[in-house]
Amino acid sequence: MIVSVIDIGSNSIKWVVAERTVNFLKVLREESHTTRLASDLIHTGYLAEEAIQKTMEVFSRIQMESLNYKIERATAVATSAVRDSENRKDFLKRAKKVLGYPVQVLSGNEEAEIIFQGTSADPYWNSRDLFVIDIGGGSAEWIQGLRGKIERRMSLPLGCVRIRERFIKDYPVGVKKIEEICGRLEEQLLPLLTQYQLKDRTLVATGGTATCLSAILQKLKEFDPDKVDHFELTHKNLTSLLTRFSKKKLSDLLKIEGLPKKRADLIIPGMCVLKVSMDILGAKTLRTSTRGLRYGVIERLVLK
């Protein structure tokens, strides 16, 4: 079965076309487009018209390119930015007109469940017990699993776009500001994450922050999913990079090898969420994953 999934995130739109059978998954096409739907949402409560127009343009291109594949099932899902916006009904109406089918708005819990399903379906983990953290643009999710089943999960509006807009106004960000951001995150996360246990579970991080850190540490000039996927990141690596990045101007962050220019202003807030999570969980290492929400949606489409 050939399926098409559009993941409408708060920072970017991800599109994947894949052939899925009982035994294997073959990605035929995968791409990401930055639209920043969550831009200024924290202040206005509305999706900005400029971001909506960019999104509709991406939808139009996807629809045209979809004709090159014999797609049997297609779906689009929206997450934090759309579900939290006052003008979501208008957005969904316009999206359906362009795509030809409705967009499903996921709740935070649904998003967490599907992320875990997509990540844990990766044969690489070989039925290992996982603890998955996904850092998106608008929200972040924490999912504790055992034997492929979810034990606990939560979704909070702590995505990197929201955190940047709340805390970061100037560059260099500075060590004191990093400490302030991490302190505020710890206040919010500590009473919640103390109910979770990492134990022998493999900590896996999905989303742009994790994959960018993998690419940065490997000094990849071009994004290579095979090299980025399953890369081991240590707490020491993360802390060292965060300190180093806190001293850089935005123009210097834009020059970092492995860090896409479109994510240069988001890497620090995303790293803060990851660091505080690892601190509370007592994690020394984590593995990155290029899978996540859209792969979980693929699994659900095939199993229908």
ABEGO torsion letter per residue (X at the ends): XBBBBBBBBAABBBBBBBBBBAABBBBABBBBBBAGAABGAAAAGBBBAAAAAAAAAAAAAAAAAAAABBBABBBBBBBAAAAABAAAAAAAAAAAAAAGBBBBBBBAAAAAAAAAAAAAABAAAGGBBBBBBBBBAABBBBBBBBGGBBABBBBBBABAAAAAAAABABOBAEAAAAAAAAAAAAAAAAAAAAABBAEABBBBBBEAAAAAAAAAAAGBABBBAAAABGBBBBAAAAAAAAAAAAABBAAAAAABBGBBAAAAAAAAAAAAAAAAAAAAAGBABBBBBABEAAAAAAAAAAAX
